Amino acid sequence: MNEFIKIVLLFFIYSFIGWLWETVYCSLKAGKFVYRGFLVGPYCPIYGFGILGVLYFLEPLRQNIIVLYLLSTILVTILEYLTSYGLEKLFHASWWDYKDVPLNINGRVALPVSLFWGVGCVLIVRVIHPKVMLFETFLAEKFGMILPIILLVMIISDLIYTLVNMQSFKKVTTQISTAVEERKQELSTVLNEKREELSVNISELKESASGEINERKQVKNAELTSWLEELKDTPTIKKIVTHMSYNQRRWIRNYPKLKLKNVKNPSEVQEIINKNKKNTK
């Protein structure tokens, strides 16, 4: 029983530390507050699983820093790859992408990032973990079995809510994608008609001053640009975005490398959601 309490508490402590690290790092990088994490609560389970794996499998090697570093790097790299693959297959979305980082594998993991995680694991095992154990012991003695049960109920409820929310998210993004494609077809017809009209007008103005022709072109081009902008401001699309939940908008807003796999035009869908986010907060 004591071992169960220890595992649960350590999992949540390191999940919170991972969430805190990502939130602070991404906030500083973006110049604004960025609430990281796939789930609603302030924890990133991948860090909890990763650190627990390192602690239970590799801590006996803590005295050999080179072996500890190499095996930690391999372990967390495998975990990160499997997590990326699993999330993509389950939710048809890619949450991070290392394709712009050298020596990456399918954009899921990259050697420079893995080497950094290895350093972090060594730091945790040899420096941070002894202090965390003092905190874990305090919590275990103070709350016993009650706190682990509360934490497990909380994260299970969070997971269920997030899974339901993700299914809704997939439906919403598909609806936006469909609305965009339909609007494109409508505007394509209008644009073709306007281009034909512009060609006729220019032919009629061949004998006129070139300045008048250029002015007419500028007016028509401005009209075309305005119609193209309407693609992202139609009432149907705005209504769909308005009904997105906070968590769904947060995924789009705080994961700039999120790639949707279930839509034809993912970049346009993300741009539309971001453009309308001020009206949906």
C-alpha positions as CSV (number, residue, x, y, z in Angstrom):
1,M,0.0,0.0,0.0
2,N,2.8,2.4,0.8
3,E,4.4,1.7,-2.5
4,F,1.1,2.5,-4.3
5,I,0.9,5.8,-2.5
6,K,4.4,6.6,-3.4
7,I,4.0,5.8,-7.1
8,V,0.8,7.9,-7.4
9,L,2.2,10.9,-5.5
10,L,5.5,10.8,-7.5
11,F,3.6,10.5,-10.7
12,F,1.5,13.7,-10.0
13,I,4.5,15.6,-8.6
14,Y,6.6,15.0,-11.7
15,S,3.6,15.5,-14.0
16,F,3.1,18.9,-12.3
17,I,6.8,19.8,-12.6
18,G,6.6,18.9,-16.3
19,W,3.6,21.0,-16.8
20,L,5.2,23.9,-14.9
21,W,8.4,23.6,-17.0
22,E,6.5,23.6,-20.3
23,T,4.2,26.4,-19.3
24,V,7.0,28.7,-18.1
25,Y,9.2,27.9,-21.1
26,C,6.5,28.3,-23.8
27,S,5.2,31.5,-22.1
28,L,8.6,33.1,-22.1
29,K,9.1,32.0,-25.7
30,A,5.7,33.4,-26.8
31,G,5.9,36.5,-24.7
32,K,2.5,35.8,-23.1
33,F,1.0,33.2,-20.8
34,V,0.6,29.8,-22.5
35,Y,-1.3,27.2,-20.5
36,R,0.3,23.9,-21.7
37,G,-1.0,20.4,-21.3
38,F,-3.4,18.2,-23.2
39,L,-5.6,17.7,-20.2
40,V,-7.4,20.5,-18.3
41,G,-5.5,20.2,-15.1
42,P,-2.0,21.5,-14.4
43,Y,-0.2,18.3,-15.2
44,C,1.5,16.6,-18.1
45,P,1.3,12.8,-17.6
46,I,4.1,12.1,-20.1
47,Y,6.5,13.6,-17.6
48,G,5.1,11.6,-14.8
49,F,5.4,8.3,-16.8
50,G,8.8,9.2,-18.1
51,I,10.4,10.2,-14.8
52,L,8.9,7.2,-13.0
53,G,10.3,4.9,-15.7
54,V,13.7,6.4,-15.2
55,L,13.5,6.2,-11.4
56,Y,12.4,2.6,-11.2
57,F,14.4,1.2,-14.0
58,L,17.6,3.3,-14.0
59,E,18.0,4.8,-10.5
60,P,20.2,1.7,-9.5
61,L,22.7,3.1,-12.1
62,R,22.7,6.6,-10.7
63,Q,26.4,6.3,-9.7
64,N,27.4,5.7,-13.3
65,I,26.4,9.1,-14.8
66,I,27.3,8.1,-18.4
67,V,25.2,5.0,-18.5
68,L,22.4,6.8,-16.6
69,Y,22.5,9.6,-19.2
70,L,22.5,7.3,-22.3
71,L,19.8,4.9,-21.0
72,S,17.6,7.9,-19.8
73,T,17.9,9.5,-23.3
74,I,16.9,6.2,-25.0
75,L,14.0,5.6,-22.6
76,V,12.4,9.1,-22.8
77,T,12.9,9.2,-26.6
78,I,11.0,5.9,-27.0
79,L,8.2,7.2,-24.7
80,E,8.0,10.5,-26.6
81,Y,7.8,8.7,-29.9
82,L,5.1,6.3,-28.7
83,T,3.1,9.1,-27.1
84,S,3.2,11.2,-30.3
85,Y,2.2,8.1,-32.4
86,G,-0.6,7.2,-30.0
87,L,-2.1,10.7,-29.8
88,E,-2.0,11.0,-33.6
89,K,-3.8,7.6,-34.2
90,L,-6.3,8.2,-31.4
91,F,-7.2,11.9,-32.1
92,H,-6.1,12.3,-35.7
93,A,-3.9,15.3,-34.7
94,S,-0.2,15.9,-34.3
95,W,0.6,17.9,-31.1
96,W,4.2,18.6,-31.7
97,D,6.5,18.5,-34.7
98,Y,10.3,18.4,-34.8
99,K,10.6,18.3,-38.6
100,D,12.5,21.6,-38.5
101,V,15.0,20.2,-35.9
102,P,18.0,18.3,-37.2
103,L,18.2,14.5,-36.9
104,N,14.5,14.0,-36.3
105,I,12.5,10.8,-36.8
106,N,9.2,11.5,-38.5
107,G,9.0,14.8,-36.7
108,R,8.1,12.9,-33.5
109,V,11.5,12.9,-31.8
110,A,14.8,14.6,-32.6
111,L,18.3,13.9,-31.3
112,P,19.0,17.5,-29.9
113,V,15.7,17.4,-27.9
114,S,16.4,13.8,-26.7
115,L,19.9,14.8,-25.6
116,F,18.4,17.6,-23.6
117,W,15.8,15.3,-22.0
118,G,18.7,13.0,-21.0
119,V,20.4,15.9,-19.2
120,G,17.1,16.6,-17.4
121,C,16.7,13.0,-16.3
122,V,20.2,12.9,-14.8
123,L,19.6,16.2,-13.0
124,I,16.3,14.8,-11.6
125,V,17.7,11.5,-10.5
126,R,20.9,12.9,-8.8
127,V,19.7,16.3,-7.6
128,I,16.0,16.9,-7.6
129,H,14.6,13.5,-6.7
130,P,16.0,13.3,-3.1
131,K,14.3,16.6,-2.3
132,V,11.0,15.4,-4.0
133,M,11.1,12.3,-1.9
134,L,11.1,14.5,1.3
135,F,7.9,16.2,0.0
136,E,6.4,12.8,-1.0
137,T,7.0,11.4,2.5
138,F,5.4,14.5,4.0
139,L,2.3,14.1,1.9
140,A,2.0,10.4,2.5
141,E,2.3,10.8,6.2
142,K,-0.1,13.7,6.3
143,F,-2.9,12.4,4.0
144,G,-2.3,8.7,3.6
145,M,-4.5,7.0,1.0
146,I,-6.9,9.9,0.7
147,L,-4.8,12.2,-1.4
148,P,-3.8,9.5,-4.0
149,I,-7.5,8.5,-4.4
150,I,-8.6,12.2,-4.9
151,L,-5.8,12.7,-7.4
152,L,-6.7,9.6,-9.4
153,V,-10.4,10.4,-9.5
154,M,-9.5,13.9,-10.6
155,I,-7.2,12.8,-13.5
156,I,-9.6,10.0,-14.6
157,S,-12.5,12.6,-14.7
158,D,-10.2,15.0,-16.6
159,L,-9.2,12.3,-19.1
160,I,-12.9,11.3,-19.7
161,Y,-13.8,15.0,-20.2
162,T,-10.9,15.5,-22.5
163,L,-11.7,12.4,-24.6
164,V,-15.3,13.6,-25.1
165,N,-14.0,17.1,-25.8
166,M,-11.6,15.8,-28.4
167,Q,-14.4,14.0,-30.3
168,S,-16.3,17.2,-30.3
169,F,-13.2,19.0,-31.5
170,K,-12.8,16.7,-34.4
171,K,-16.4,17.3,-35.4
172,V,-16.1,21.1,-35.1
173,T,-12.9,21.2,-37.2
174,T,-14.5,19.0,-39.8
175,Q,-17.5,21.3,-39.9
176,I,-15.3,24.4,-40.4
177,S,-13.3,22.6,-43.1
178,T,-16.6,21.7,-44.9
179,A,-17.9,25.3,-44.6
180,V,-14.6,26.6,-46.0
181,E,-14.7,24.3,-49.0
182,E,-18.3,25.2,-49.7
183,R,-17.5,28.9,-49.5
184,K,-14.5,28.4,-51.7
185,Q,-16.7,27.0,-54.4
186,E,-19.1,29.9,-54.1
187,L,-16.4,32.5,-54.3
188,S,-14.6,30.7,-57.1
189,T,-17.7,31.2,-59.3
190,V,-18.0,34.9,-58.3
191,L,-14.2,35.5,-58.9
192,N,-14.4,33.9,-62.3
193,E,-17.3,36.2,-63.2
194,K,-15.4,39.2,-61.9
195,R,-12.3,38.3,-63.8
196,E,-14.3,38.0,-67.0
197,E,-15.9,41.4,-66.3
198,L,-12.5,42.9,-65.6
199,S,-11.1,41.6,-68.9
200,V,-14.1,43.0,-70.8
201,N,-13.7,46.4,-69.1
202,I,-10.0,46.5,-69.9
203,S,-10.7,45.7,-73.6
204,E,-13.2,48.6,-73.7
205,L,-10.6,50.9,-72.2
206,K,-7.8,50.1,-74.6
207,E,-8.1,53.4,-76.2
208,S,-8.3,55.2,-72.8
209,A,-5.4,56.5,-70.8
210,S,-3.3,53.9,-69.1
211,G,-3.8,55.6,-65.7
212,E,-7.5,54.9,-65.9
213,I,-6.9,51.2,-66.7
214,N,-4.6,50.9,-63.7
215,E,-7.1,52.6,-61.5
216,R,-9.8,50.2,-62.7
217,K,-7.5,47.2,-62.0
218,Q,-6.8,48.4,-58.5
219,V,-10.5,48.8,-57.7
220,K,-11.2,45.3,-59.0
221,N,-8.3,43.7,-57.1
222,A,-9.5,45.4,-53.9
223,E,-12.9,43.9,-54.5
224,L,-11.4,40.4,-55.0
225,T,-9.3,40.7,-51.8
226,S,-12.5,41.7,-49.9
227,W,-14.4,38.7,-51.2
228,L,-11.5,36.4,-50.3
229,E,-11.5,37.7,-46.7
230,E,-15.2,36.9,-46.5
231,L,-14.1,33.3,-46.7
232,K,-13.1,33.5,-43.0
233,D,-15.9,35.7,-41.8
234,T,-19.1,34.0,-42.9
235,P,-21.8,33.7,-40.2
236,T,-21.8,29.9,-40.5
237,I,-18.1,29.6,-39.7
238,K,-18.3,32.3,-36.9
239,K,-21.2,30.3,-35.3
240,I,-19.2,27.1,-35.3
241,V,-16.2,28.7,-33.8
242,T,-18.3,30.5,-31.1
243,H,-19.5,27.2,-29.9
244,M,-16.1,25.8,-29.4
245,S,-15.1,25.0,-25.7
246,Y,-12.3,26.9,-23.9
247,N,-10.2,23.7,-24.0
248,Q,-10.6,23.3,-27.8
249,R,-9.6,26.9,-28.4
250,R,-6.7,26.5,-26.0
251,W,-5.3,23.5,-28.0
252,I,-5.3,25.6,-31.2
253,R,-3.9,28.7,-29.4
254,N,-1.2,27.1,-27.3
255,Y,0.0,24.4,-29.6
256,P,1.2,26.3,-32.7
257,K,2.5,23.1,-34.2
258,L,-0.7,21.2,-33.8
259,K,-1.6,19.6,-37.1
260,L,-5.1,18.4,-37.8
261,K,-5.2,15.1,-39.8
262,N,-9.0,14.8,-40.3
263,V,-9.5,17.9,-42.5
264,K,-8.5,18.9,-46.0
265,N,-7.3,22.3,-45.2
266,P,-5.8,22.2,-41.6
267,S,-3.8,25.5,-41.8
268,E,-6.9,27.5,-42.9
269,V,-9.0,25.9,-40.2
270,Q,-6.5,26.9,-37.6
271,E,-6.1,30.4,-39.0
272,I,-9.9,30.9,-38.9
273,I,-10.2,29.7,-35.3
274,N,-7.3,31.9,-34.2
275,K,-8.8,34.9,-36.1
276,N,-12.1,34.5,-34.3
277,K,-10.7,33.7,-30.8
278,K,-11.2,37.2,-29.5
279,N,-14.9,36.8,-30.0
280,T,-15.0,33.4,-28.3
281,K,-13.2,34.0,-25.1
